[in-house]
Amino acid sequence: MRLNEITKSLAITMWDSSWLRRRYPGGGFESFDTALDELVERGYNAVRIDAFPHMIANAPDGTNSECFLDPTGATHQKYGFAQWGSPWTVYVHPKRDIVEFIKKCEQRNVYVLLSTWLKPTIEPRNEWLDGPQDLVRVWDETLTFLAKNNCLNSIIGVDVQNEFPYGGCNLWLFNQMERLNRDTATQTALEQKTEFYRNYFNTVIKNLREKWPDMPISSSNSDTFRDIDRNMDYSNFDWLDIHVWAQWEQMEKFSLVHEAYKSIGAFGDPDKLYTYEGNIYTPGLKRIPGDIHFEKFNQQIQENWFKNRGHFEEWLEEQIAFVAQTGKKYGIPYGCTEGWGSIIWAEHPMLSWDMIKDAGMMAARLGNKYGYAFNCQSNFCEPQFISLWRDVEYHREITKIIKG
């Protein structure tokens, strides 16, 4: 079954790169059997994963690798010790593990949506992509590899790049966007930039669809994308996956949470684990842990959420209604694979999951109301977020609502 053929809503969760990079003891994905059994136990029937197409496919010179050394903090996105990806340097085996993972999903009737963040390893293949044709090539070679290994039965679609048009680790695209950003002083320049990224993704989707006409193909994006291009043409997309976080509304309306989110988000950066009072060469230097105010920040964020819960529900409904309106306009399935309460959070003794849980439940009901074909609990619904993951009854309740 493909995403454009589903008749019942999917309860989906984003396992990003964690499914591959956290395979060590205690990482949450040491055993695919255990992780997937727990997923099914909680009522989920679909996952979106990073397929690492740039690592499964051949390098531009035609060489191929089975194993990569994956250093932590290799990108500007440093998520910290309890979040996505791996906090440690590990070896990864993309080709071997994706075959095992997908076949175990098929055994459990769990659908798989393929995506990519194009994360680098010690071999920076993300830097070797040169234009849309290279993104098409690596996806084509990846799907060919999966087809040869009889792994396409559970694949419901291909998300060619997570959250366009921001580029992320697609260095060529990122550099092109940055070059255009320097020239956006005039409306004409902004129009040129908009035309550029529209053409880029339409080219990727169109050319990949020509090679795989039976595979639904799209590209996910963040709701903040509307601030850049409010008239995006989705006629070339096979579905809409628009990621929405109420965190932006909290920060927009309530200035007191700015410092809190900034601190929690920065804690994942090794350079921000400590701050210092005084000159580093003076004897009286004080080293201050980056999480020293987490208890206060957590209280601010939680109190703000529940005090203004009605406002946030109205805001979320407005976003979800927009997604539904857009999906219906183009006659394609729509939903969300990551989003809702906060884009940044962590498994930490001083941080509560109450807001994340409440926002997820709120969005599940609203998604059901507006006909979401697939929906998630949050972007933290993974085994390594222990306190959230182990609340089995909560997950069963929310997946029941999502699946209608």
MARDRENKE-871688 format. One record per residue: residue in three letters; x, y, z of N, C-alpha, C in turn. Coordinates in steps of 0.001 Angstrom, whole numbers, padded with zeros to 6 digits, always signed. Layout:
ALAXYZXYZXYZ...
***
This chain:
MET+000837-001196+000000+000000+000000+000000+000878+001255+000000ARG+000435+002268-000714+001134+003541-000769+000333+004599-000013LEU+000992+005721+000280+000378+006762+001097-000881+007320+000449ASN-000910+007381-000875-002085+007922-001557-003195+006886-001722GLU-003018+005689-001122-004031+004648-001202-004648+004314+000158ILE-004171+004951+001216-004640+004579+002546-006094+004989+002730THR-006831+004166+003468-008244+004434+003737-008495+004748+005202LYS-007519+004467+006065-007634+004780+007485-006404+005574+007919SER-006585+006502+008836-005490+007365+009273-004378+006552+009930LEU-003137+006954+009650-001966+006292+010212-001474+007039+011445ALA-001169+006280+012493-000483+006842+013664+001007+006650+013409ILE+001686+007741+013079+003074+007670+012621+003993+008369+013617THR+005232+007925+013679+006222+008604+014511+007518+008776+013728MET+008236+009829+014039+009499+010120+013371+010652+009494+014152TRP+011338+008569+013491+012521+007963+014116+013812+008468+013453ASP+013693+009499+012643+014808+010241+012037+016033+009378+011786SER+017201+009825+012231+018434+009039+012071+018703+008145+013273SER+017870+008278+014320+018110+007540+015559+018041+006033+015353TRP+017140+005576+014483+016956+004139+014266+018269+003466+013842LEU+019145+004217+013167+020422+003673+012697+021572+004031+013626ARG+021550+005246+014179+022717+005764+014895+022706+005445+016388ARG+021578+004922+016895+021494+004606+018324+021355+003094+018527ARG+022166+002321+017846+022079+000866+017913+022985+000272+018989TYR+023607+001094+019773+024492+000617+020833+023665+000284+022081PRO+024214-000483+023026+023475-000820+024252+022986+000426+024986GLY+021693+000489+025252+021102+001642+025927+020682+002756+025004GLY+020910+002604+023701+020588+003667+022760+019128+003729+022372GLY+018388+002665+022645+016970+002634+022301+016667+001788+021088PHE+017661+001602+020213+017463+000814+018998+018498-000304+018894GLU+019031-000728+020032+019961-001849+020045+019305-003071+019407SER+018020-003260+019687+017246-004356+019102+016081-003765+018325PHE+016053-003991+017017+014911-003554+016226+013639-004270+016675ASP+013774-005533+017035+012605-006290+017481+011957-005630+018692THR+012775-005275+019675+012233-004659+020895+011596-003309+020586ALA+012303-002460+019827+011782-001121+019522+010472-001205+018751LEU+010393-002092+017776+009188-002200+016958+008046-002865+017712ASP+008358-003838+018564+007308-004430+019396+006700-003391+020326GLU+007546-002534+020876+007055-001470+021750+006242-000454+020957LEU+006652-000197+019725+005911+000722+018857+004489+000199+018627VAL+004384-001061+018263+003083-001670+017997+002251-001723+019276GLU+002895-002034+020394+002198-002083+021674+001524-000750+021985ARG+002132+000332+021561+001607+001672+021828+000583+002116+020790GLY+000369+001312+019781-000672+001611+018806-000221+002274+017529TYR+001072+002510+017359+001564+003136+016133+001677+002087+015023ASN+001417+002528+013801+001502+001597+012675+002303+002153+011500ALA+003087+003205+011752+003928+003769+010694+005081+004555+011310VAL+006203+004597+010588+007367+005373+011021+007924+006148+009830ARG+008474+007307+010113+009244+008042+009102+010698+008010+009527ILE+011567+007516+008652+012975+007362+009000+013865+008034+007958ASP+015063+008386+008397+016107+008821+007484+016663+007579+006807ALA+016512+007501+005484+016983+006333+004733+018449+006448+004340PHE+019080+007570+004618+020492+007800+004267+020782+007455+002800PRO+020008+008023+001867+020210+007673+000454+021592+008022-000063HIS+022196+009093+000474+023528+009505+000014+024606+008528+000466MET+024272+007647+001421+025229+006648+001891+024921+005260+001347ILE+023668+004986+001048+023322+003711+000413+023733+003732-001054ALA+023534+004868-001722+023936+005007-003120+025456+005062-003240ASN+025935+004882-004439+027365+005023-004703+027804+006474-004538ALA+029068+006650-004220+029666+007978-004247+029745+008453-005704PRO+029940+009737-005947+030000+010229-007327+031039+009525-008193ASP+032118+008995-007577+033134+008294-008361+032794+006821-008577GLY+031609+006399-008134+031175+005030-008347+031526+004057-007244THR+032300+004492-006262+032671+003602-005166+031509+003462-004187ASN+031525+002356-003441+030450+002078-002507+031033+001668-001168SER+030340+001996-000101+030802+001647+001242+029668+000984+002005GLU+030009+000030+002844+029038-000664+003688+028999-000081+005094CYS+030116+000515+005521+030248+000979+006903+030837+002389+006930PHE+030297+003228+007803+030760+004610+007921+031015+004937+009392LEU+032057+005707+009639+032302+006229+010976+031517+007531+011122ASP+030612+007560+012099+029685+008669+012254+030027+009452+013520PRO+030752+010562+013405+031142+011331+014599+029999+012199+015101THR+029881+012340+016406+028850+013186+016976+029170+014656+016728GLY+028118+015463+016605+028318+016907+016434+028969+017282+015130ALA+028770+016445+014079+029432+016719+012806+028771+017850+012039THR+027579+018265+012453+026892+019350+011761+026635+020497+012731HIS+026055+021571+012201+025692+022708+013049+024512+022370+013946GLN+023825+021256+013674+022683+020850+014481+023152+019911+015588LYS+023426+020453+016754+023962+019673+017868+022845+019482+018888TYR+022266+018301+018876+021024+018095+019600+021197+017680+021047GLY+022369+017328+021472+022545+017000+022878+022525+015521+023173PHE+022578+015202+024454+022847+013842+024876+021613+012963+024973ALA+020433+013510+024880+019231+012690+025023+018291+012882+023850GLN+018787+013455+022754+017865+013794+021694+018103+012969+020444TRP+017930+013566+019263+017928+012783+018031+019338+012414+017609GLY+019409+011341+016832+020724+010888+016395+021469+010243+017534SER+022788+010356+017513+023600+009733+018549+024477+010766+019245PRO+024602+010677+020572+025494+011583+021285+026946+011129+021231TRP+027191+009956+020641+028541+009397+020616+028985+009142+019178THR+030271+009022+018992+030813+008594+017703+030602+007091+017571VAL+029959+006686+016478+029623+005276+016278+029890+004879+014826TYR+029962+003577+014582+029956+003061+013221+028519+002782+012819VAL+028161+003106+011580+026821+002816+011081+026923+001984+009811HIS+025918+001114+009598+025857+000228+008441+024509+000444+007750PRO+024384+001486+006947+023077+001854+006387+022434+000764+005538LYS+023190+000143+004646+022594-000833+003727+022143-002083+004475ARG+022978-002587+005327+022639-003794+006079+021436-003551+006979ASP+021467-002434+007705+020460-002200+008737+019106-001783+008170ILE+019082-001069+007037+017784-000658+006513+017002-001853+005984VAL+017713-002828+005428+017041-004046+004967+016451-004797+006157GLU+017240-004949+007209+016747-005637+008405+015558-004886+009007PHE+015684-003578+009099+014637-002776+009732+013325-002855+008955ILE+013376-002665+007650+012153-002653+006846+011475-004018+006862LYS+012248-005076+006812+011638-006411+006827+010983-006706+008169LYS+011559-006207+009247+010938-006389+010553+009678-005526+010678CYS+009671-004374+010024+008453-003560+009981+007349-004300+009230GLU+007712-004901+008101+006724-005624+007296+006112-006779+008086GLN+006927-007472+008871+006430-008574+009688+005364-008116+010675ARG+005418-006842+011072+004501-006299+012077+003436-005388+011473ASN+003342-005364+010141+002385-004493+009451+002592-003024+009814VAL+003848-002636+009946+004214-001244+010196+004695-000638+008875TYR+004088+000467+008463+004466+001128+007215+005672+002039+007443VAL+006444+002242+006373+007668+003041+006459+007621+004161+005419LEU+007786+005388+005901+007924+006547+005026+009394+006935+005012LEU+010012+006894+003845+011433+007197+003721+011649+008700+003594SER+012645+009211+004302+012987+010624+004255+014502+010738+004348THR+015007+011961+004400+016437+012129+004667+016735+013531+005168TRP+017692+013601+006089+018262+014848+006568+019633+015076+005926LEU+020132+014070+005200+021442+014122+004533+022572+014410+005523LYS+022534+013747+006659+023570+013949+007668+024924+013458+007166PRO+025989+014172+007509+027323+013724+007098+027901+012704+008077THR+028837+011935+007617+029663+011099+008483+031101+011585+008314ILE+032064+010764+008696+033459+011154+008508+033755+011306+007015GLU+032932+010618+006199+032979+010772+004744+031833+011706+004365PRO+032114+012958+004074+031045+013966+003952+030298+013896+002625ARG+029537+012835+002434+028847+012651+001157+027797+013725+000891ASN+027271+014325+001954+026302+015406+001747+026932+016575+000999GLU+028241+016750+001109+028932+017837+000437+029216+017509-001026TRP+029000+016253-001404+029302+015829-002767+028093+015921-003689LEU+026921+016213-003128+025746+016400-003966+025858+017737-004682ASP+025601+017736-005979+025802+018939-006780+024573+019182-007645GLY+023575+019820-007053+022374+020120-007807+021288+019072-007658PRO+020094+019340-008203+018954+018434-008039+019182+017054-008643GLN+019971+016969-009706+020176+015680-010355+020872+014689-009436ASP+021727+015175-008520+022405+014269-007602+021462+013745-006529LEU+020520+014572-006071+019538+014087-005102+018645+013034-005750VAL+018287+013249-007006+017511+012243-007743+018315+010960-007869ARG+019579+011071-008195+020421+009881-008396+020513+009033-007139VAL+020792+009657-005991+020985+008849-004781+019672+008203-004345TRP+018545+008888-004555+017260+008269-004223+016946+007125-005185ASP+017240+007314-006445+017001+006260-007440+017825+005015-007117GLU+019084+005203-006773+019945+004062-006443+019495+003400-005144THR+019009+004200-004204+018523+003647-002934+017276+002806-003153LEU+016316+003319-003917+015099+002556-004191+015407+001293-005001THR+016375+001380-005901+016785+000196-006663+017379-000856-005732PHE+018201-000422-004800+018784-001336-003807+017689-001992-002974LEU+016721-001212-002515+015638-001756-001699+014770-002710-002512ALA+014543-002390-003770+013750-003275-004620+014449-004624-004808LYS+015758-004604-004999+016517-005845-005173+016484-006707-003923ASN+016295-006060-002767+016235-006786-001503+014796-007012-001025ASN+013836-006818-001954+012420-007083-001669+011935-006288-000455CYS+012248-004999-000451+011925-004148+000698+010947-003029+000377LEU+010254-003085-000744+009374-001983-001111+007927-002191-000689ASN+007577-003387-000222+006180-003667+000103+005635-002762+001205SER+006483-002422+002181+006034-001620+003322+006286-000134+003137ILE+006925+000266+002023+007255+001670+001804+006031+002396+001265ILE+005578+003429+001981+004380+004151+001556+004697+005427+000788GLY+005974+005822+000740+006320+007019-000007+007745+007468+000276VAL+008190+008459-000501+009531+009030-000357+009421+010533-000142ASP+009920+010982+000985+010050+012407+001322+011474+012788+000928VAL+011631+013449-000224+012959+013598-000819+013931+014380+000049GLN+013411+015288+000888+014281+015981+001836+013455+016572+002964ASN+013883+016328+004174+013175+016850+005337+013157+018375+005339GLU+011963+018919+005428+011725+020351+005642+012413+021274+004632PHE+012043+021099+003369+012504+022086+002400+011839+023411+002729PRO+012348+024567+002360+013508+024760+001496+014777+025122+002267TYR+014847+024705+003524+015901+025226+004383+017278+024639+004094GLY+017357+023554+003342+018669+023046+002949+019250+022072+003935GLY+019386+022489+005197+019951+021598+006207+021347+021150+005823CYS+021512+019842+005708+022834+019293+005376+023022+019068+003881ASN+022040+019483+003079+022224+019496+001630+023045+020745+001324LEU+024362+020598+001363+025249+021752+001348+025109+022580+000079TRP+024935+021927-001069+024785+022676-002313+023552+023571-002234LEU+022412+022989-001801+021191+023763-001692+021336+024853-000641PHE+021930+024518+000496+022125+025485+001564+022946+026682+001067ASN+024022+026415+000346+024885+027495-000158+024157+028359-001185GLN+023343+027707-002028+022578+028472-003013+021574+029387-002326MET+020919+028855-001297+019939+029669-000572+020620+030825+000160GLU+021789+030566+000739+022520+031622+001427+022955+032706+000448ARG+023381+032292-000728+023767+033269-001743+022576+034146-002112LEU+021412+033511-002264+020217+034281-002596+019753+035134-001422ASN+019965+034649-000201+019588+035429+000985+020314+036761+001048ARG+021538+036770+000540+022322+038013+000569+021761+039045-000405ASP+020871+038597-001298+020370+039481-002334+018858+039692-002241THR+018305+039558-001027+016853+039647-000892+016387+041021-000410ALA+017174+042053-000700+016797+043390-000261+015612+043922-001064THR+015426+043412-002259+014335+043879-003096+013322+042768-003311GLN+012111+043159-003664+011059+042180-003921+011427+041299-005100THR+012100+041858-006082+012523+041076-007246+013460+039959-006838ALA+014405+040271-005947+015345+039251-005483+014619+038155-004716LEU+013629+038534-003902+012855+037549-003154+012094+036636-004104GLU+011549+037193-005151+010845+036392-006150+011801+035434-006849GLN+013030+035879-007086+014017+035007-007714+014380+033841-006789LYS+014495+034133-005522+014791+033094-004544+013658+032077-004473THR+012413+032574-004426+011255+031691-004370+011200+030804-005608GLU+011435+031388-006769+011420+030623-008007+012513+029554-008000PHE+013665+029875-007416+014777+028931-007383+014423+027670-006613TYR+013931+027823-005347+013695+026611-004573+012457+025863-005051ARG+011487+026576-005620+010351+025872-006220+010838+024985-007365ASN+011652+025555-008236+012166+024803-009370+013019+023624-008927TYR+013822+023841-007864+014694+022773-007377+013879+021554-006975PHE+012888+021751-006108+012142+020602-005599+011170+020034-006627ASN+010624+020880-007475+009778+020338-008533+010594+019483-009497THR+011840+019887-009745+012722+019096-010605+013032+017750-009972VAL+013374+017764-008674+013685+016515-007978+012483+015584-007986ILE+011321+016091-007591+010125+015253-007500+009729+014731-008876LYS+009716+015601-009876+009313+015209-011231+010244+014139-011795ASN+011548+014348-011677+012504+013409-012268+012535+012077-011538LEU+012361+012103-010207+012328+010846-009470+011031+010091-009770ARG+009933+010807-009935+008660+010153-010253+008718+009487-011628GLU+009444+010073-012554+009587+009456-013878+010268+008097-013783LYS+011174+007950-012825+011871+006685-012632+011058+005703-011800TRP+010220+006253-010881+009437+005414-009976+007982+005898-009990PRO+007259+005659-011088+005909+006219-011238+004890+005687-010239ASP+005141+004527-009645+004196+003952-008685+004510+004329-007242MET+005548+005121-007020+005954+005502-005665+005529+006941-005381PRO+004664+007181-004373+004312+008565-004011+005561+009339-003561ILE+005694+010562-004036+006893+011359-003767+006484+012781-003391SER+007085+013294-002342+006850+014672-001900+008075+015156-001135SER+007925+016285-000466+008967+016783+000423+008280+017467+001600SER+008669+017089+002814+008060+017670+004009+008537+019102+004204ASN+007763+019868+004966+008232+021217+005285+007662+021675+006611SER+008260+022709+007144+007816+023304+008401+006766+024356+008120ASP+005845+024539+009057+004795+025529+008879+005371+026929+008731THR+006549+027175+009282+007175+028496+009133+007521+028774+007676PHE+007469+027730+006824+007681+027911+005389+006695+028934+004818ARG+005506+029010+005421+004498+029948+004905+004970+031395+005014ASP+005878+031667+005935+006397+033022+006062+007281+033392+004875ILE+007799+032370+004187+008668+032595+003039+007872+032590+001738ASP+006981+031616+001612+006252+031449+000354+004814+031053+000666ARG+003952+032029+000806+002566+031759+001176+001734+031250+000000ASN+002290+031300-001197+001550+030856-002376+002225+029649-003030MET+002822+028787-002210+003502+027616-002729+002537+026751-003545ASP+003012+026304-004697+002230+025426-005559+002579+023973-005224TYR+001601+023235-004679+001832+021842-004283+001291+020852-005309SER+001029+021297-006519+000415+020419-007511+001322+019259-007903ASN+002622+019370-007658+003556+018299-007994+003799+017352-006821PHE+003175+017623-005676+003368+016819-004473+002308+015716-004404ASP+002688+014563-003874+001735+013468-003709+001081+013472-002332TRP+001591+014247-001411+000956+014437-000108+001569+015669+000547LEU+000943+016142+001621+001464+017262+002402+001862+016759+003783ASP+003103+017010+004172+003556+016741+005535+004110+018056+006068ILE+003257+018815+006759+003631+020141+007243+003786+020086+008759HIS+004971+020432+009238+005327+020315+010654+005013+021619+011385VAL+004231+021519+012433+003735+022690+013158+004118+022573+014624TRP+004703+023642+015199+005052+023667+016620+004488+024909+017288ALA+003783+024689+018393+003230+025810+019155+004321+026619+019845GLN+005533+026098+019899+006645+026837+020500+006792+028215+019866TRP+006601+028288+018537+006768+029578+017859+005731+030572+018354GLU+004507+030094+018587+003462+030970+019097+003755+031385+020534GLN+004283+030466+021337+004670+030817+022704+005709+031934+022700MET+006694+031803+021847+007770+032790+021806+007304+034111+021206GLU+006331+034024+020300+005798+035234+019675+004959+036043+020670LYS+004130+035342+021455+003177+036010+022326+003695+036246+023741PHE+004633+035413+024187+005042+035462+025588+006572+035533+025675SER+007099+036728+025826+008549+036934+025773+009280+036197+026879LEU+008592+035867+027968+009285+035249+029108+009854+033884+028759VAL+009322+033220+027728+009809+031880+027409+010964+031891+026405HIS+011312+033048+025881+012406+033110+024916+013695+032570+025526GLU+014060+033096+026687+015298+032676+027336+015259+031192+027685ALA+014083+030718+028093+013942+029318+028469+014212+028395+027281TYR+013551+028644+026167+013748+027801+024991+015172+027925+024451LYS+015702+029121+024498+017067+029334+024025+018057+028513+024833SER+017869+028484+026135+018762+027736+027017+018629+026236+026809ILE+017386+025741+026724+017163+024304+026534+017699+023861+025182GLY+017488+024680+024160+017991+024341+022839+019505+024341+022758ALA+020149+025260+023480+021608+025368+023434+022299+024278+024235PHE+021571+023641+025145+022214+022661+026022+022778+021478+025243GLY+022260+021232+024063+022792+020139+023268+024137+020431+022641ASP+024535+021679+022615+025803+022071+021999+026912+021906+023030PRO+027913+021074+022773+028998+020894+023741+029661+022200+024166ASP+029667+023175+023247+030269+024458+023580+029423+025260+024566LYS+028161+024844+024771+027249+025585+025651+026914+024805+026927LEU+027617+023713+027169+027321+022932+028375+027645+023724+029640TYR+028611+024649+029512+028988+025481+030660+029179+026912+030203THR+028877+027841+031117+029254+029232+030929+030204+029598+032072TYR+030884+030712+031921+031913+031071+032899+031731+032512+033368GLU+031951+032717+034637+031975+034054+035210+033426+034423+035488GLY+033854+035516+034924+035245+035917+035107+036108+035484+033946ASN+037336+035960+033943+038300+035598+032913+038796+034171+033151ILE+038922+033390+032091+039301+031984+032254+040692+031820+032865TYR+041477+032895+032888+042825+032801+033459+042878+033264+034914THR+041724+033688+035463+041730+034161+036849+041415+033031+037806PRO+041988+033047+039016+041756+031968+039993+040306+031856+040443GLY+039542+032934+040400+038180+032912+040908+037131+032530+039878LEU+037567+031903+038803+036644+031552+037727+035542+030618+038228LYS+034299+030900+037870+033168+030035+038198+032668+029357+036923ARG+032548+028041+036993+032001+027287+035860+030545+026961+036175ILE+029619+027422+035318+028188+027308+035577+027575+026330+034582PRO+026928+025255+035051+026300+024283+034138+025199+024922+033298GLY+025104+024510+032049+024115+025085+031152+022685+024783+031535ASP+022473+023753+032379+021106+023392+032760+020741+023879+034161ILE+021506+024825+034694+021319+025248+036079+019930+025865+036312HIS+019324+026445+035255+018029+027112+035410+016883+026296+034793PHE+017112+025028+034492+016086+024246+033816+014807+024108+034647GLU+014937+024001+035949+013745+023867+036781+012872+025109+036650LYS+013496+026290+036704+012757+027543+036556+012166+027665+035162PHE+012957+027335+034149+012479+027448+032780+011324+026485+032520ASN+011442+025277+033044+010378+024297+032864+009079+024816+033476GLN+009163+025400+034660+007980+025922+035326+007348+027048+034510GLN+008181+027926+033959+007669+029026+033143+006908+028499+031927ILE+007518+027554+031229+006923+027047+029996+005642+026280+030280GLN+005670+025407+031297+004483+024611+031621+003338+025512+032082GLU+003626+026463+032985+002582+027352+033482+002001+028199+032355ASN+002877+028676+031472+002415+029489+030360+001498+028681+029439TRP+001863+027424+029201+001058+026572+028321-000340+026358+028903PHE-000409+025892+030132-001703+025528+030697-002546+026751+031060LYS-001904+027867+031380-002646+029100+031649-003316+029620+030385ASN-002626+029443+029249-003124+029972+027979-003505+028851+027018ARG-003920+027738+027582-004203+026550+026774-005244+026816+025682GLY-006275+027559+026020-007310+027862+025039-006765+028617+023842HIS-005865+029544+024111-005253+030309+023019-004445+029388+022107PHE-003656+028490+022709-002825+027595+021898-003680+026616+021093GLU-004794+026196+021662-005680+025287+020923-006271+025996+019711GLU-006664+027242+019880-007183+028013+018749-006107+028197+017685TRP-004871+028467+018140-003768+028657+017196-003476+027374+016434LEU-003417+026236+017147-003171+024961+016480-004280+024621+015499GLU-005513+024905+015886-006624+024608+014978-006512+025434+013696GLU-006083+026665+013833-005902+027503+012648-004851+026908+011709GLN-003730+026424+012271-002670+025837+011446-003138+024546+010790ILE-003801+023701+011577-004254+022405+011062-005337+022603+010001ALA-006215+023568+010208-007249+023870+009214-006622+024343+007905PHE-005530+025119+008001-004836+025579+006795-004258+024398+006023VAL-003637+023457+006745-003078+022267+006094-004186+021494+005388ALA-005307+021298+006084-006427+020567+005500-006968+021282+004257GLN-007099+022595+004353-007598+023379+003222-006676+023233+002012THR-005367+023274+002268-004391+023167+001188-004401+021772+000578GLY-004428+020738+001447-004460+019372+000939-005682+019112+000083LYS-006828+019609+000519-008059+019416-000246-008012+020186-001565LYS-007385+021342-001538-007260+022139-002760-006541+021363-003853TYR-005506+020622-003462-004723+019870-004441-005142+018406-004525GLY-006128+018001-003729-006636+016643-003801-005641+015587-003382ILE-004823+015883-002339-003798+014947-001882-003923+014720-000374PRO-003456+013551+000125-003481+013304+001571-002613+014325+002301TYR-002950+014591+003569-002207+015568+004340-002136+015128+005797GLY-001090+015618+006490-000914+015268+007893+000363+015851+008450CYS+000867+015223+009504+002061+015733+010191+002829+014568+010798THR+004127+014506+010536+004963+013441+011092+005856+013915+012234GLU+005909+015215+012477+006622+015744+013647+006109+017153+013930GLY+005874+017439+015222+005388+018765+015546+004724+018857+016899TRP+003882+019910+017050+002940+020207+018118+003509+021030+019260GLY+003884+020517+020432+004184+021381+021578+005441+022214+021417SER+006552+021550+021247+007835+022247+021163+008756+021497+020223ILE+009523+022243+019453+010503+021612+018575+011752+021201+019351ILE+011972+021830+020501+013140+021557+021333+012679+021121+022717TRP+013140+019956+023154+012921+019487+024515+013973+018436+024792ALA+013991+017873+025973+015023+016893+026287+014578+015965+027402GLU+015165+014785+027440+015004+013878+028574+015953+014371+029660HIS+015381+015043+030669+016196+015692+031694+015417+015680+033006PRO+016083+015451+034139+015374+015372+035421+014570+016617+035777MET+014950+017768+035246+014269+019008+035585+013191+019402+034575LEU+012998+018602+033535+012029+018943+032494+010860+017964+032509SER+009660+018499+032482+008437+017696+032489+007907+017534+031066TRP+007258+016394+030801+006682+016136+029489+005205+016536+029415ASP+004683+017210+030443+003250+017497+030497+002776+018309+029293MET+003497+019371+028953+003082+020194+027824+003149+019399+026528ILE+004219+018623+026324+004392+017842+025100+003240+016849+024953LYS+002870+016211+026067+001764+015255+026031+000442+015939+025719ASP+000187+017063+026365-001075+017754+026184-001208+018283+024764ALA-000145+018860+024239-000184+019390+022878-000409+018271+021868GLY+000232+017121+022098+000048+015989+021200-001385+015499+021188MET-001992+015415+022376-003379+014975+022469-004309+015990+021815MET-004024+017252+022029-004826+018317+021431-004783+018225+019910ALA-003586+018057+019364-003420+018003+017907-003993+016715+017324ALA-003981+015624+018101-004579+014375+017625-006066+014561+017388ARG-006740+015217+018325-008177+015450+018190-008467+016406+017029LEU-007658+017452+016905-007865+018401+015817-007550+017766+014466GLY-006504+016958+014408-006185+016266+013168-007306+015337+012750ASN-007887+014652+013714-009025+013781+013435-010204+014599+012908LYS-010417+015750+013506-011526+016632+013096-011369+017103+011662TYR-010127+017398+011256-009895+017975+009934-009399+016954+008901GLY-009518+015683+009209-009277+014656+008204-007825+014355+007907TYR-006947+014439+008918-005546+014088+008698-005415+012611+008308ALA-004683+012348+007250-004452+010964+006808-003377+010284+007644PHE-002539+011085+008285-001496+010557+009176-001183+011638+010200ASN-000824+011207+011409-000542+012183+012456+000403+011564+013476CYS+001106+012454+014197+002114+012034+015164+001751+012521+016561GLN+002463+012016+017551+002314+012517+018918+003195+013741+019135SER+004438+013670+018660+005416+014760+018777+006641+014353+017983ASN+007691+015131+018050+008964+014734+017463+009885+014112+018508PHE+009301+013643+019610+010080+013005+020680+009589+011578+020953CYS+008774+011060+020086+008147+009759+020310+009109+008646+019887GLU+010170+008475+020680+011221+007505+020402+011688+006878+021716PRO+012252+005677+021664+012640+004982+022895+013630+005737+023768GLN+014493+006599+023179+015495+007276+024001+014907+008380+024873PHE+013687+008825+024558+012997+009785+025418+012183+008971+026427ILE+012878+008466+027407+012373+007383+028246+011076+007738+028958SER+011021+008901+029597+009855+009254+030410+008595+009368+029571LEU+008714+009850+028345+007566+009937+027450+007222+008567+026868TRP+008234+007839+026443+008038+006557+025760+007396+005505+026667ARG+007736+005512+027946+007274+004436+028818+005824+004608+029286ASP+005182+005738+028951+003782+005931+029310+002907+005247+028257VAL+002819+003935+028351+002163+003125+027325+000695+003502+027168GLU-000018+003686+028261-001448+003975+028177-001721+005308+027485TYR-000841+006289+027723-001000+007572+027032-000893+007370+025527HIS+000118+006626+025099+000308+006399+023663-000869+005630+023073ARG-001377+004655+023799-002537+003908+023304-003748+004808+023132GLU-003913+005734+024054-005046+006658+023963-004905+007580+022763ILE-003705+008126+022555-003526+009097+021480-003551+008429+020110THR-003007+007215+019991-003040+006524+018702-004460+006091+018345LYS-005250+005775+019347-006655+005430+019087-007390+006619+018505ILE-007108+007815+019025-007732+009026+018499-007244+009303+017086ILE-005933+009204+016871-005364+009483+015546-005951+008573+014485LYS-006072+007281+014812-006552+006302+013839-008071+006326+013690GLY-008737+007090+014562-010165+007303+014432-011010+006069+014690
***
